[in-house]
Amino acid sequence: MVIEHALDVIANADYLIDMGPVGGMAGGRIVCEGTPKTVRACPESVTGKYLRG
């Protein structure tokens, strides 16, 4: 398990658990989980937005 913010590492991971929707008190729930392709397709995921470009 790794906590990571580098997109090249995230895009090449086997499985992601995207927490959010933001940090701090407004975060802490699972927004999306699965392969990078699954997270990329998740409209609620900020990580997915960055993976989409």
PDB file of N, CA, C and O in Angstrom:
ATOM      1  N   MET A   1       0.844  -1.154   0.000  1.00  0.00           N
ATOM      2  CA  MET A   1       0.000   0.000   0.000  1.00  0.00           C
ATOM      3  C   MET A   1       0.904   1.235   0.000  1.00  0.00           C
ATOM      4  O   MET A   1       1.890   1.302   0.734  1.00  0.00           O
ATOM      5  N   VAL A   2       0.549   2.200  -0.831  1.00  0.00           N
ATOM      6  CA  VAL A   2       1.314   3.432  -0.958  1.00  0.00           C
ATOM      7  C   VAL A   2       0.332   4.596  -1.034  1.00  0.00           C
ATOM      8  O   VAL A   2      -0.678   4.518  -1.734  1.00  0.00           O
ATOM      9  N   ILE A   3       0.627   5.658  -0.323  1.00  0.00           N
ATOM     10  CA  ILE A   3      -0.122   6.904  -0.507  1.00  0.00           C
ATOM     11  C   ILE A   3       0.693   7.714  -1.499  1.00  0.00           C
ATOM     12  O   ILE A   3       1.847   8.048  -1.230  1.00  0.00           O
ATOM     13  N   GLU A   4       0.101   8.032  -2.643  1.00  0.00           N
ATOM     14  CA  GLU A   4       0.874   8.605  -3.748  1.00  0.00           C
ATOM     15  C   GLU A   4       0.086   9.701  -4.439  1.00  0.00           C
ATOM     16  O   GLU A   4      -1.141   9.654  -4.516  1.00  0.00           O
ATOM     17  N   HIS A   5       0.824  10.700  -4.947  1.00  0.00           N
ATOM     18  CA  HIS A   5       0.220  11.786  -5.709  1.00  0.00           C
ATOM     19  C   HIS A   5       0.848  11.951  -7.084  1.00  0.00           C
ATOM     20  O   HIS A   5       0.407  12.802  -7.856  1.00  0.00           O
ATOM     21  N   ALA A   6       1.860  11.166  -7.410  1.00  0.00           N
ATOM     22  CA  ALA A   6       2.505  11.254  -8.722  1.00  0.00           C
ATOM     23  C   ALA A   6       1.659  10.480  -9.740  1.00  0.00           C
ATOM     24  O   ALA A   6       1.446   9.277  -9.596  1.00  0.00           O
ATOM     25  N   LEU A   7       1.182  11.186 -10.768  1.00  0.00           N
ATOM     26  CA  LEU A   7       0.265  10.568 -11.738  1.00  0.00           C
ATOM     27  C   LEU A   7       0.863   9.376 -12.465  1.00  0.00           C
ATOM     28  O   LEU A   7       0.134   8.437 -12.787  1.00  0.00           O
ATOM     29  N   ASP A   8       2.169   9.377 -12.736  1.00  0.00           N
ATOM     30  CA  ASP A   8       2.754   8.231 -13.429  1.00  0.00           C
ATOM     31  C   ASP A   8       2.697   6.978 -12.562  1.00  0.00           C
ATOM     32  O   ASP A   8       2.500   5.880 -13.082  1.00  0.00           O
ATOM     33  N   VAL A   9       2.863   7.121 -11.265  1.00  0.00           N
ATOM     34  CA  VAL A   9       2.756   5.981 -10.350  1.00  0.00           C
ATOM     35  C   VAL A   9       1.302   5.533 -10.253  1.00  0.00           C
ATOM     36  O   VAL A   9       1.013   4.338 -10.310  1.00  0.00           O
ATOM     37  N   ILE A  10       0.385   6.491 -10.106  1.00  0.00           N
ATOM     38  CA  ILE A  10      -1.042   6.173  -9.996  1.00  0.00           C
ATOM     39  C   ILE A  10      -1.531   5.463 -11.258  1.00  0.00           C
ATOM     40  O   ILE A  10      -2.242   4.463 -11.168  1.00  0.00           O
ATOM     41  N   ALA A  11      -1.164   5.963 -12.410  1.00  0.00           N
ATOM     42  CA  ALA A  11      -1.625   5.402 -13.683  1.00  0.00           C
ATOM     43  C   ALA A  11      -1.119   3.984 -13.917  1.00  0.00           C
ATOM     44  O   ALA A  11      -1.719   3.235 -14.687  1.00  0.00           O
ATOM     45  N   ASN A  12      -0.023   3.608 -13.262  1.00  0.00           N
ATOM     46  CA  ASN A  12       0.555   2.277 -13.456  1.00  0.00           C
ATOM     47  C   ASN A  12       0.285   1.326 -12.292  1.00  0.00           C
ATOM     48  O   ASN A  12       0.834   0.224 -12.252  1.00  0.00           O
ATOM     49  N   ALA A  13      -0.547   1.741 -11.356  1.00  0.00           N
ATOM     50  CA  ALA A  13      -0.886   0.888 -10.218  1.00  0.00           C
ATOM     51  C   ALA A  13      -1.818  -0.233 -10.658  1.00  0.00           C
ATOM     52  O   ALA A  13      -2.530  -0.106 -11.655  1.00  0.00           O
ATOM     53  N   ASP A  14      -1.808  -1.326  -9.909  1.00  0.00           N
ATOM     54  CA  ASP A  14      -2.730  -2.430 -10.176  1.00  0.00           C
ATOM     55  C   ASP A  14      -4.133  -2.121  -9.671  1.00  0.00           C
ATOM     56  O   ASP A  14      -5.122  -2.499 -10.299  1.00  0.00           O
ATOM     57  N   TYR A  15      -4.215  -1.433  -8.535  1.00  0.00           N
ATOM     58  CA  TYR A  15      -5.504  -1.180  -7.903  1.00  0.00           C
ATOM     59  C   TYR A  15      -5.411   0.129  -7.134  1.00  0.00           C
ATOM     60  O   TYR A  15      -4.406   0.388  -6.473  1.00  0.00           O
ATOM     61  N   LEU A  16      -6.444   0.952  -7.213  1.00  0.00           N
ATOM     62  CA  LEU A  16      -6.476   2.245  -6.541  1.00  0.00           C
ATOM     63  C   LEU A  16      -7.663   2.318  -5.591  1.00  0.00           C
ATOM     64  O   LEU A  16      -8.726   1.757  -5.860  1.00  0.00           O
ATOM     65  N   ILE A  17      -7.469   3.013  -4.482  1.00  0.00           N
ATOM     66  CA  ILE A  17      -8.562   3.402  -3.594  1.00  0.00           C
ATOM     67  C   ILE A  17      -8.470   4.918  -3.497  1.00  0.00           C
ATOM     68  O   ILE A  17      -7.556   5.456  -2.871  1.00  0.00           O
ATOM     69  N   ASP A  18      -9.416   5.596  -4.115  1.00  0.00           N
ATOM     70  CA  ASP A  18      -9.422   7.055  -4.172  1.00  0.00           C
ATOM     71  C   ASP A  18     -10.249   7.582  -3.010  1.00  0.00           C
ATOM     72  O   ASP A  18     -11.459   7.362  -2.945  1.00  0.00           O
ATOM     73  N   MET A  19      -9.584   8.282  -2.091  1.00  0.00           N
ATOM     74  CA  MET A  19     -10.242   8.839  -0.910  1.00  0.00           C
ATOM     75  C   MET A  19     -10.548  10.310  -1.157  1.00  0.00           C
ATOM     76  O   MET A  19      -9.827  10.988  -1.888  1.00  0.00           O
ATOM     77  N   GLY A  20     -11.603  10.790  -0.554  1.00  0.00           N
ATOM     78  CA  GLY A  20     -11.915  12.203  -0.738  1.00  0.00           C
ATOM     79  C   GLY A  20     -13.288  12.543  -0.224  1.00  0.00           C
ATOM     80  O   GLY A  20     -13.739  11.948   0.754  1.00  0.00           O
ATOM     81  N   PRO A  21     -13.968  13.478  -0.850  1.00  0.00           N
ATOM     82  CA  PRO A  21     -13.644  14.071  -2.144  1.00  0.00           C
ATOM     83  C   PRO A  21     -12.527  15.106  -2.081  1.00  0.00           C
ATOM     84  O   PRO A  21     -11.918  15.416  -3.105  1.00  0.00           O
ATOM     85  N   VAL A  22     -12.248  15.642  -0.900  1.00  0.00           N
ATOM     86  CA  VAL A  22     -11.128  16.564  -0.706  1.00  0.00           C
ATOM     87  C   VAL A  22     -10.417  16.144   0.567  1.00  0.00           C
ATOM     88  O   VAL A  22     -10.802  15.155   1.190  1.00  0.00           O
ATOM     89  N   GLY A  23      -9.394  16.874   0.962  1.00  0.00           N
ATOM     90  CA  GLY A  23      -8.674  16.550   2.182  1.00  0.00           C
ATOM     91  C   GLY A  23      -9.348  17.117   3.425  1.00  0.00           C
ATOM     92  O   GLY A  23     -10.351  17.824   3.336  1.00  0.00           O
ATOM     93  N   GLY A  24      -8.793  16.803   4.560  1.00  0.00           N
ATOM     94  CA  GLY A  24      -9.265  17.355   5.817  1.00  0.00           C
ATOM     95  C   GLY A  24     -10.619  16.815   6.237  1.00  0.00           C
ATOM     96  O   GLY A  24     -10.941  15.653   5.990  1.00  0.00           O
ATOM     97  N   MET A  25     -11.403  17.665   6.871  1.00  0.00           N
ATOM     98  CA  MET A  25     -12.701  17.260   7.417  1.00  0.00           C
ATOM     99  C   MET A  25     -13.702  16.854   6.328  1.00  0.00           C
ATOM    100  O   MET A  25     -14.639  16.106   6.607  1.00  0.00           O
ATOM    101  N   ALA A  26     -13.518  17.332   5.106  1.00  0.00           N
ATOM    102  CA  ALA A  26     -14.435  16.993   4.013  1.00  0.00           C
ATOM    103  C   ALA A  26     -14.005  15.719   3.285  1.00  0.00           C
ATOM    104  O   ALA A  26     -14.656  15.308   2.325  1.00  0.00           O
ATOM    105  N   GLY A  27     -12.942  15.108   3.722  1.00  0.00           N
ATOM    106  CA  GLY A  27     -12.433  13.896   3.078  1.00  0.00           C
ATOM    107  C   GLY A  27     -12.706  12.663   3.918  1.00  0.00           C
ATOM    108  O   GLY A  27     -13.510  12.677   4.850  1.00  0.00           O
ATOM    109  N   GLY A  28     -12.021  11.616   3.561  1.00  0.00           N
ATOM    110  CA  GLY A  28     -12.085  10.421   4.378  1.00  0.00           C
ATOM    111  C   GLY A  28     -13.064   9.360   3.950  1.00  0.00           C
ATOM    112  O   GLY A  28     -13.219   8.361   4.652  1.00  0.00           O
ATOM    113  N   ARG A  29     -13.728   9.531   2.833  1.00  0.00           N
ATOM    114  CA  ARG A  29     -14.595   8.453   2.349  1.00  0.00           C
ATOM    115  C   ARG A  29     -14.041   7.933   1.029  1.00  0.00           C
ATOM    116  O   ARG A  29     -13.313   8.639   0.331  1.00  0.00           O
ATOM    117  N   ILE A  30     -14.387   6.704   0.694  1.00  0.00           N
ATOM    118  CA  ILE A  30     -13.949   6.136  -0.581  1.00  0.00           C
ATOM    119  C   ILE A  30     -14.825   6.711  -1.684  1.00  0.00           C
ATOM    120  O   ILE A  30     -16.040   6.515  -1.694  1.00  0.00           O
ATOM    121  N   VAL A  31     -14.198   7.418  -2.609  1.00  0.00           N
ATOM    122  CA  VAL A  31     -14.907   8.017  -3.740  1.00  0.00           C
ATOM    123  C   VAL A  31     -15.032   6.998  -4.866  1.00  0.00           C
ATOM    124  O   VAL A  31     -16.078   6.889  -5.505  1.00  0.00           O
ATOM    125  N   CYS A  32     -13.962   6.258  -5.100  1.00  0.00           N
ATOM    126  CA  CYS A  32     -13.927   5.290  -6.194  1.00  0.00           C
ATOM    127  C   CYS A  32     -12.799   4.312  -5.913  1.00  0.00           C
ATOM    128  O   CYS A  32     -11.811   4.671  -5.273  1.00  0.00           O
ATOM    129  N   GLU A  33     -12.938   3.078  -6.387  1.00  0.00           N
ATOM    130  CA  GLU A  33     -11.860   2.113  -6.250  1.00  0.00           C
ATOM    131  C   GLU A  33     -11.856   1.175  -7.446  1.00  0.00           C
ATOM    132  O   GLU A  33     -12.890   0.932  -8.069  1.00  0.00           O
ATOM    133  N   GLY A  34     -10.685   0.656  -7.753  1.00  0.00           N
ATOM    134  CA  GLY A  34     -10.533  -0.273  -8.856  1.00  0.00           C
ATOM    135  C   GLY A  34      -9.257   0.005  -9.619  1.00  0.00           C
ATOM    136  O   GLY A  34      -8.321   0.602  -9.087  1.00  0.00           O
ATOM    137  N   THR A  35      -9.223  -0.422 -10.843  1.00  0.00           N
ATOM    138  CA  THR A  35      -8.063  -0.202 -11.695  1.00  0.00           C
ATOM    139  C   THR A  35      -7.980   1.278 -12.070  1.00  0.00           C
ATOM    140  O   THR A  35      -8.964   2.002 -11.918  1.00  0.00           O
ATOM    141  N   PRO A  36      -6.832   1.738 -12.555  1.00  0.00           N
ATOM    142  CA  PRO A  36      -6.761   3.124 -13.026  1.00  0.00           C
ATOM    143  C   PRO A  36      -7.835   3.440 -14.073  1.00  0.00           C
ATOM    144  O   PRO A  36      -8.364   4.551 -14.101  1.00  0.00           O
ATOM    145  N   LYS A  37      -8.155   2.478 -14.923  1.00  0.00           N
ATOM    146  CA  LYS A  37      -9.198   2.689 -15.936  1.00  0.00           C
ATOM    147  C   LYS A  37     -10.557   2.936 -15.275  1.00  0.00           C
ATOM    148  O   LYS A  37     -11.317   3.794 -15.725  1.00  0.00           O
ATOM    149  N   THR A  38     -10.864   2.196 -14.218  1.00  0.00           N
ATOM    150  CA  THR A  38     -12.115   2.378 -13.492  1.00  0.00           C
ATOM    151  C   THR A  38     -12.169   3.749 -12.837  1.00  0.00           C
ATOM    152  O   THR A  38     -13.181   4.444 -12.928  1.00  0.00           O
ATOM    153  N   VAL A  39     -11.080   4.145 -12.173  1.00  0.00           N
ATOM    154  CA  VAL A  39     -11.031   5.444 -11.497  1.00  0.00           C
ATOM    155  C   VAL A  39     -11.093   6.572 -12.518  1.00  0.00           C
ATOM    156  O   VAL A  39     -11.736   7.592 -12.270  1.00  0.00           O
ATOM    157  N   ARG A  40     -10.435   6.407 -13.659  1.00  0.00           N
ATOM    158  CA  ARG A  40     -10.469   7.413 -14.724  1.00  0.00           C
ATOM    159  C   ARG A  40     -11.906   7.679 -15.167  1.00  0.00           C
ATOM    160  O   ARG A  40     -12.250   8.815 -15.493  1.00  0.00           O
ATOM    161  N   ALA A  41     -12.742   6.654 -15.184  1.00  0.00           N
ATOM    162  CA  ALA A  41     -14.125   6.778 -15.656  1.00  0.00           C
ATOM    163  C   ALA A  41     -15.091   7.270 -14.578  1.00  0.00           C
ATOM    164  O   ALA A  41     -16.258   7.526 -14.874  1.00  0.00           O
ATOM    165  N   CYS A  42     -14.633   7.406 -13.348  1.00  0.00           N
ATOM    166  CA  CYS A  42     -15.501   7.800 -12.231  1.00  0.00           C
ATOM    167  C   CYS A  42     -15.655   9.329 -12.202  1.00  0.00           C
ATOM    168  O   CYS A  42     -14.677  10.027 -11.934  1.00  0.00           O
ATOM    169  N   PRO A  43     -16.842   9.860 -12.468  1.00  0.00           N
ATOM    170  CA  PRO A  43     -17.024  11.313 -12.538  1.00  0.00           C
ATOM    171  C   PRO A  43     -16.816  12.036 -11.207  1.00  0.00           C
ATOM    172  O   PRO A  43     -16.500  13.225 -11.201  1.00  0.00           O
ATOM    173  N   GLU A  44     -16.988  11.339 -10.077  1.00  0.00           N
ATOM    174  CA  GLU A  44     -16.819  11.969  -8.764  1.00  0.00           C
ATOM    175  C   GLU A  44     -15.364  12.042  -8.321  1.00  0.00           C
ATOM    176  O   GLU A  44     -15.048  12.725  -7.347  1.00  0.00           O
ATOM    177  N   SER A  45     -14.481  11.351  -9.021  1.00  0.00           N
ATOM    178  CA  SER A  45     -13.094  11.225  -8.600  1.00  0.00           C
ATOM    179  C   SER A  45     -12.215  12.368  -9.118  1.00  0.00           C
ATOM    180  O   SER A  45     -12.105  12.575 -10.327  1.00  0.00           O
ATOM    181  N   VAL A  46     -11.591  13.104  -8.198  1.00  0.00           N
ATOM    182  CA  VAL A  46     -10.639  14.128  -8.593  1.00  0.00           C
ATOM    183  C   VAL A  46      -9.420  13.466  -9.221  1.00  0.00           C
ATOM    184  O   VAL A  46      -8.865  13.982 -10.191  1.00  0.00           O
ATOM    185  N   THR A  47      -9.003  12.335  -8.682  1.00  0.00           N
ATOM    186  CA  THR A  47      -7.880  11.582  -9.270  1.00  0.00           C
ATOM    187  C   THR A  47      -8.233  11.162 -10.692  1.00  0.00           C
ATOM    188  O   THR A  47      -7.406  11.268 -11.598  1.00  0.00           O
ATOM    189  N   GLY A  48      -9.458  10.687 -10.886  1.00  0.00           N
ATOM    190  CA  GLY A  48      -9.909  10.307 -12.220  1.00  0.00           C
ATOM    191  C   GLY A  48      -9.852  11.457 -13.200  1.00  0.00           C
ATOM    192  O   GLY A  48      -9.496  11.271 -14.364  1.00  0.00           O
ATOM    193  N   LYS A  49     -10.199  12.641 -12.737  1.00  0.00           N
ATOM    194  CA  LYS A  49     -10.132  13.850 -13.583  1.00  0.00           C
ATOM    195  C   LYS A  49      -8.699  14.072 -14.059  1.00  0.00           C
ATOM    196  O   LYS A  49      -8.478  14.359 -15.235  1.00  0.00           O
ATOM    197  N   TYR A  50      -7.732  13.944 -13.166  1.00  0.00           N
ATOM    198  CA  TYR A  50      -6.336  14.146 -13.551  1.00  0.00           C
ATOM    199  C   TYR A  50      -5.836  13.011 -14.443  1.00  0.00           C
ATOM    200  O   TYR A  50      -5.010  13.248 -15.325  1.00  0.00           O
ATOM    201  N   LEU A  51      -6.314  11.794 -14.234  1.00  0.00           N
ATOM    202  CA  LEU A  51      -5.930  10.682 -15.108  1.00  0.00           C
ATOM    203  C   LEU A  51      -6.495  10.858 -16.511  1.00  0.00           C
ATOM    204  O   LEU A  51      -5.882  10.433 -17.490  1.00  0.00           O
ATOM    205  N   ARG A  52      -7.675  11.490 -16.608  1.00  0.00           N
ATOM    206  CA  ARG A  52      -8.273  11.751 -17.922  1.00  0.00           C
ATOM    207  C   ARG A  52      -7.514  12.830 -18.677  1.00  0.00           C
ATOM    208  O   ARG A  52      -7.589  12.901 -19.903  1.00  0.00           O
ATOM    209  N   GLY A  53      -6.778  13.679 -17.943  1.00  0.00           N
ATOM    210  CA  GLY A  53      -6.013  14.734 -18.602  1.00  0.00           C
ATOM    211  C   GLY A  53      -6.753  15.976 -18.657  1.00  0.00           C
ATOM    212  O   GLY A  53      -6.253  16.971 -19.182  1.00  0.00           O
TER     213      GLY A  53
END
